[in-house]
């Protein structure tokens, strides 16, 4: 995935809930403090929530700017309607994380995980 896209309707609270959960999961695979995340995306709800969650977790984040740092990890995301909720995916060169979320109903505005986390680890070209 090289471009980010959000095709689902999200409240800011739902976007924040999903972003916080996905960043928590990402930290288990790509730790903060050693990697700069190059965030790719320009939607007005999820992108800012994801950037905030990444920074709060301790990641350095660059957006829409060129960088020459060796330890930059591009990150793209997608949020799509699926069944009775949304399917969220964040993708880097090292790992892709996917999870289904149920959006809040009347009286609740966040999002809660509705499936286990799916993790796809990518092998680097220099490993055999």
N, C-alpha and C positions, 0 to 999 in steps of 0.2 A: 504494500500500500504506500503510495508516494504522495497522495493528496488527502486532505482531511475533508470530511463532509458530514453534515448533520441534516438528516431528512425528517427527523421526528420533532414534534412540538415538545419543548422542554421548558419548565419553569426554571427560574434561577436557582430555586431550592433543589429541584431534581438534578439539575446540572452539577451543583455543588456536591450533592450526595454521591453521584456517580463518579465525579472527578476524584473526590477524597478516597473512595474505595479503590478505584483503579490505581491511583498513585501509591496507596498502601501496598497493593499487590506488586506493582512495578518495583518498589524498593527491595523486595525479596529477590529480585533477579538482576537489577542494575542499581547498585547502591548509590545514594546521594553522596556528594562530597568528592567523588572521583570523576564524575562525568558531567559535562555540560549538555543539556537537552536543547536541541534545535527544534522548537515547536513549529509545526507547519499547520496552518489553518487560520481562517479569518471570520468564523461565524461569531455572532455577537453574544451568545449565551454560554456554550460549552467551552470554547477556547479560553476565555478569560477565567472561568472556573478552574480549568485544568492548569493554567499557568499559575494561579494563586495556590492551588494544592501542591504543585511541584515545588514552588518556592518555600512554602511552609514546611515541607518535608526536608528541605535542605539542598535541593537541586539548584544549580545555576541554570538559568533559562535564557536563550536568545530567540528572538522572533524576527523573521523577515530580514535578517542581516547576514552578510557573508562573514565567515569566521575561518581562521586558519588553524585553530586549535586541533591537536591530534585527537583529543578525547571528547569529541563532539558526537553525540548520538542523535540523529534525526528521529523525530517522533511524529507520527500521523495518527489520526483518530477518525472513527466513524460512529455515529449514533443513528440507528435506523429503526423504524417501527417494526415490531415482530410479534405475532400472536397478540397477547393481551398486555404487552409492555414494549420495551425497547431492547435492542441488541447493541451493546457497546463494545468497541474494539479499539485498543491502542496498539500500535505497531512500531517497533524499532528494528534496527538491523540485527539485533540479538534475540529478541523475543516478541511474540505477539500474544496479547491477552484478550480474551473474549468472555463476556458474561451477559446474561439476560437480567433485566431489572423490571420490576413492577413499579409503575408510577403511582404516586399517592392519589388516593381518592378524595372525595369531599371531606374536608377537615384536616387532611394531611397533604403536604405539598412536596415532600421529598421523594426519594426513590429507594427501594430496598432490593438487594440481590434476590433473584428468583431462580438462580441456577448455580451450580458449582462453577468455579473459574476454569476456563479452558486455557492451557498454556502450551504454546508452540515455541520451542527453542530452536533457533537457527544455528547451524554450524558455520563457523567462519571458513573462508576459502583456504586459509593456511593450516587448518587441522586435517588430519587424515582420517 
